[in-house]
Amino acid sequence: MIGLGCALALTLNAADADKKPHKRTPEQKALMKEMLSKYDSDKNGKLSKEEQAKISSEDREKMEKAGLGQKKKNKENKTAK
């Protein structure tokens, strides 16, 4: 029984690895372009942790509404495990 459970868990993990990343909508792409032009100070096309920290609360809200907000881990879930 334990072997079957392990095999099932490995199969499920492999299936998750095959999932393609979510494609951004044209609106999301436009918003990301706006955020990069506004906050990407080193112009490398990515927002570093330091650059992300400078994003205004208004822009964070825009990103979250567009489905671009980062998912933060809930501390309660960590302690409950």
CNS distance restraints for C-alpha pairs under 8 A (distance, minus, plus):
assign (resid   1 and name CA) (resid   5 and name CA) 6.35 0.50 0.50
assign (resid   2 and name CA) (resid   6 and name CA) 6.26 0.50 0.50
assign (resid   3 and name CA) (resid   7 and name CA) 6.14 0.50 0.50
assign (resid   4 and name CA) (resid   8 and name CA) 6.13 0.50 0.50
assign (resid   5 and name CA) (resid   9 and name CA) 6.18 0.50 0.50
assign (resid   6 and name CA) (resid  10 and name CA) 6.20 0.50 0.50
assign (resid   7 and name CA) (resid  11 and name CA) 6.16 0.50 0.50
assign (resid   8 and name CA) (resid  12 and name CA) 6.20 0.50 0.50
assign (resid   9 and name CA) (resid  13 and name CA) 6.21 0.50 0.50
assign (resid  10 and name CA) (resid  14 and name CA) 6.14 0.50 0.50
assign (resid  11 and name CA) (resid  15 and name CA) 6.21 0.50 0.50
assign (resid  12 and name CA) (resid  16 and name CA) 6.34 0.50 0.50
assign (resid  13 and name CA) (resid  17 and name CA) 6.40 0.50 0.50
assign (resid  14 and name CA) (resid  18 and name CA) 6.58 0.50 0.50
assign (resid  15 and name CA) (resid  19 and name CA) 6.95 0.50 0.50
assign (resid  24 and name CA) (resid  28 and name CA) 5.64 0.50 0.50
assign (resid  24 and name CA) (resid  29 and name CA) 6.10 0.50 0.50
assign (resid  25 and name CA) (resid  29 and name CA) 6.21 0.50 0.50
assign (resid  26 and name CA) (resid  30 and name CA) 6.17 0.50 0.50
assign (resid  27 and name CA) (resid  31 and name CA) 6.21 0.50 0.50
assign (resid  27 and name CA) (resid  66 and name CA) 7.68 0.50 0.50
assign (resid  28 and name CA) (resid  32 and name CA) 6.10 0.50 0.50
assign (resid  28 and name CA) (resid  66 and name CA) 6.18 0.50 0.50
assign (resid  28 and name CA) (resid  67 and name CA) 7.66 0.50 0.50
assign (resid  28 and name CA) (resid  68 and name CA) 7.20 0.50 0.50
assign (resid  29 and name CA) (resid  33 and name CA) 6.14 0.50 0.50
assign (resid  30 and name CA) (resid  34 and name CA) 6.24 0.50 0.50
assign (resid  31 and name CA) (resid  35 and name CA) 6.15 0.50 0.50
assign (resid  31 and name CA) (resid  63 and name CA) 7.37 0.50 0.50
assign (resid  32 and name CA) (resid  36 and name CA) 6.03 0.50 0.50
assign (resid  33 and name CA) (resid  37 and name CA) 6.16 0.50 0.50
assign (resid  34 and name CA) (resid  38 and name CA) 6.17 0.50 0.50
assign (resid  35 and name CA) (resid  39 and name CA) 5.84 0.50 0.50
assign (resid  35 and name CA) (resid  40 and name CA) 7.58 0.50 0.50
assign (resid  35 and name CA) (resid  59 and name CA) 7.87 0.50 0.50
assign (resid  36 and name CA) (resid  40 and name CA) 4.88 0.50 0.50
assign (resid  36 and name CA) (resid  43 and name CA) 7.97 0.50 0.50
assign (resid  36 and name CA) (resid  45 and name CA) 6.70 0.50 0.50
assign (resid  36 and name CA) (resid  46 and name CA) 7.12 0.50 0.50
assign (resid  36 and name CA) (resid  47 and name CA) 7.02 0.50 0.50
assign (resid  37 and name CA) (resid  43 and name CA) 7.99 0.50 0.50
assign (resid  39 and name CA) (resid  47 and name CA) 7.23 0.50 0.50
assign (resid  39 and name CA) (resid  51 and name CA) 5.99 0.50 0.50
assign (resid  39 and name CA) (resid  52 and name CA) 7.46 0.50 0.50
assign (resid  39 and name CA) (resid  54 and name CA) 7.23 0.50 0.50
assign (resid  39 and name CA) (resid  55 and name CA) 6.88 0.50 0.50
assign (resid  40 and name CA) (resid  44 and name CA) 7.09 0.50 0.50
assign (resid  40 and name CA) (resid  45 and name CA) 6.78 0.50 0.50
assign (resid  40 and name CA) (resid  46 and name CA) 6.59 0.50 0.50
assign (resid  40 and name CA) (resid  47 and name CA) 5.65 0.50 0.50
assign (resid  40 and name CA) (resid  48 and name CA) 7.96 0.50 0.50
assign (resid  40 and name CA) (resid  51 and name CA) 6.37 0.50 0.50
assign (resid  41 and name CA) (resid  51 and name CA) 7.14 0.50 0.50
assign (resid  47 and name CA) (resid  51 and name CA) 5.43 0.50 0.50
assign (resid  47 and name CA) (resid  52 and name CA) 5.81 0.50 0.50
assign (resid  48 and name CA) (resid  52 and name CA) 6.03 0.50 0.50
assign (resid  49 and name CA) (resid  53 and name CA) 6.12 0.50 0.50
assign (resid  50 and name CA) (resid  54 and name CA) 6.81 0.50 0.50
assign (resid  51 and name CA) (resid  55 and name CA) 7.09 0.50 0.50
assign (resid  55 and name CA) (resid  59 and name CA) 6.32 0.50 0.50
assign (resid  55 and name CA) (resid  60 and name CA) 6.47 0.50 0.50
assign (resid  56 and name CA) (resid  60 and name CA) 6.19 0.50 0.50
assign (resid  57 and name CA) (resid  61 and name CA) 6.09 0.50 0.50
assign (resid  58 and name CA) (resid  62 and name CA) 6.33 0.50 0.50
assign (resid  59 and name CA) (resid  63 and name CA) 6.19 0.50 0.50
assign (resid  60 and name CA) (resid  64 and name CA) 6.16 0.50 0.50
assign (resid  60 and name CA) (resid  69 and name CA) 6.94 0.50 0.50
assign (resid  61 and name CA) (resid  65 and name CA) 6.14 0.50 0.50
assign (resid  61 and name CA) (resid  69 and name CA) 7.94 0.50 0.50
assign (resid  62 and name CA) (resid  66 and name CA) 6.24 0.50 0.50
assign (resid  63 and name CA) (resid  67 and name CA) 6.26 0.50 0.50
assign (resid  63 and name CA) (resid  68 and name CA) 4.86 0.50 0.50
assign (resid  63 and name CA) (resid  69 and name CA) 5.34 0.50 0.50
assign (resid  64 and name CA) (resid  68 and name CA) 5.23 0.50 0.50
assign (resid  64 and name CA) (resid  69 and name CA) 4.14 0.50 0.50
assign (resid  64 and name CA) (resid  70 and name CA) 7.72 0.50 0.50
assign (resid  65 and name CA) (resid  69 and name CA) 7.72 0.50 0.50
assign (resid  73 and name CA) (resid  77 and name CA) 7.71 0.50 0.50
assign (resid  73 and name CA) (resid  78 and name CA) 7.99 0.50 0.50
assign (resid  74 and name CA) (resid  78 and name CA) 6.82 0.50 0.50
assign (resid  75 and name CA) (resid  79 and name CA) 6.42 0.50 0.50
assign (resid  76 and name CA) (resid  80 and name CA) 6.02 0.50 0.50
assign (resid  77 and name CA) (resid  81 and name CA) 6.53 0.50 0.50
